[in-house]
Amino acid sequence: MRPDAIADKRILIVEDDYLIAQELAESFRKAGAHILGPVSSVTSALEALRGDLPHAAVLDVLLDGETAYPVAEFLSERGIPFVFATAYSQVVPLPYRRIRIFEQPVPLPELTQSIAELANAHNSANGTAYGIRNIGGEWQWSGYVDGHLVAQATEPTSLRARVAALMKATRLKTQ
């Protein structure tokens, strides 16, 4: 792998084992990546995704009693590639079996190469994206340009607010 294979790419690491998380982060940093996290919970991962989107991500499947599938769903909805790095590959449900799974202990050179390929193939740097989700009874919309968060707001839950949030996100997408 080229030394700069993932230079300046944003890589999200979601791993609840501190030593594994640090080992992954160090491997990607040596390859030139910018690390989002590492984070150890679904809540922390979704919070990290409120800013600039990653080019790729590495997800542990089980995070201290919860699964990382809400994070996987968020990434999938936005077209962000990811892999699983886990000791629990047998619990990966059918919809996610198309995602590459690295068994722990993870072979770092192979994982780094895979993430580099995914990050370089990902075209978030060439487009505009938006998302709307319900959080705690309110609707949050976010707009991204070239993978960077450019606008975000929260609207109260009502039909009028939902339509307004959708309209704002759609306008951002077409601008």
N, C-alpha and C positions, 0 to 999 in steps of 0.2 A: 504494500500500500504506500502511496506517495505520502511524504511527511505532512503535506498540506491538504490532504484529502477532505477533511471537514473544516478547514480553516474558515473562521468567521460564521460557521453554521451554529444555530441555537439548538441545543439538545436538552430535552427534558429527561430527568432521571427521577423515577418514582420507585423507591426501594426503602423498606423499613429496617433493614439490617444496616447499621451504621458502617461497619467495615466494608461490606460489599458496595454500599453507595459511594463511599470515598474512593474505593478502588476503581469503580466505573468512572467517576468524575475525573480522577487523575489520568486514566487512560485516554479519555476524550480530550482533556486539556492538552495533553502531550501532542495530540493530533491537531491541535489548533482550534478546537470548538469552544464556544461560549456555553457554559452550563447553566440551565435553569434548575435550581434545586441544589443538591438532591432534596427531595421531599419524601416524607414517610407516611402520608395518609392521603385519602381521596380528597378530603377538604383542602389540605395544603396544595395538592396538585391542581385542583380546580381554581384555587386562589392564584397560583402561579400563572395559570392560563388566562387570567384577566388582563395581563399586559401583552407584550409582544408574543406572538405565537412561535412555537419551535419549528424547526425544519424537520425534526424527527424526535422520537421518544423511545425510552426503554422503560417498560412497566413490569414490576413484580406483580404476580397475580393476587397473592394474599398479603394484605397489609394489616398486621395486628388485628386479625379477626374480621376484616372487611375485604371485599374484592375490589380490584382496580377497574372493573367493567364500566362504571360511570365515566372514568377518565378515558377509557378506550372508546366509548360511545362519543364523547365530546370530540376526540381527535378524529374519529372516523367521519363524523358529520362535517368536519372542516377539511377533509382530505389530507390530513397530516399523517404520514406513515409512522408506524411504531412496531416494535418487537416486544415479546414477552421474555423476561429473564427470570426463571422461577424454578423452584424445586417441586412445584405442584402442577406439572403440565397435564396430568390426568384430569384435573378439574376444569380445564378450559372448555367452555361450552361450544357447541357446534358452530354458531355464527362466527366465532373467533378462531376456529381451527385453520383458517386460511392464512392467519398471521404467523410469521416465523416465531418459533419458540426455542429459546436457548435454555438448556438444562443447567441448573446450578450444581457445581461450580462452573461459572461461565468462562469459556475460552475467550479471553479478552481480545486477542488479535482478530479472531473471526467475528466477534461481536462488533468491534470497532469498524472493521471492513464493511459489514452489513449495514451499520448505521451510516457510514460514509456514502454508500451506494444509495440508500433511501433518501438521505438528506440532499444529495446532489440531484437526484431524480425529481425531488419535490419541487413544484413550481410556485410555491407561495410567494416567491420574490417577484413574480410576474403578474400579480393580479390583485383583485379586490374581493374580499369576503365579508360576510356578515353573519350574525347569529342572534337568535332570540331564545331566551329560556326563562322559565318561571323559577324564581328563587324566593322562598319564604313568603309566598303570596303576592309577590310583585314581579313584573316583567322586566327583564334586563335585556337591552339590545346593545350589540357591540359591532363596530365597523372596523375593518382592517384593510390597509393598503400595503402591498409588498410585505405582508406578514406582521406589520406593525399596527398596534392599536391606534386608531385616529379619532374615534368617537365612541362614547359609551354613556348610557343613561339608564335609569330605572324609572319605570312608570307604575302607577298603582294598578292593581288588578281590576279591570273593567273592560267591557267590550270596546268602548271608545279608546281606552288606553292601549289595548292590544292592537287595534287597527292603526292608531297613531305610531306605535313602536314599529309595526311592520312597514308602514309607509316611510318612516325615517330610514330604516335599514335598506329598503328598496331604493330610495333616492341615493344613498351612499353607494350602493352597488352599481348604479348606472352612471355615476359621475366620473 
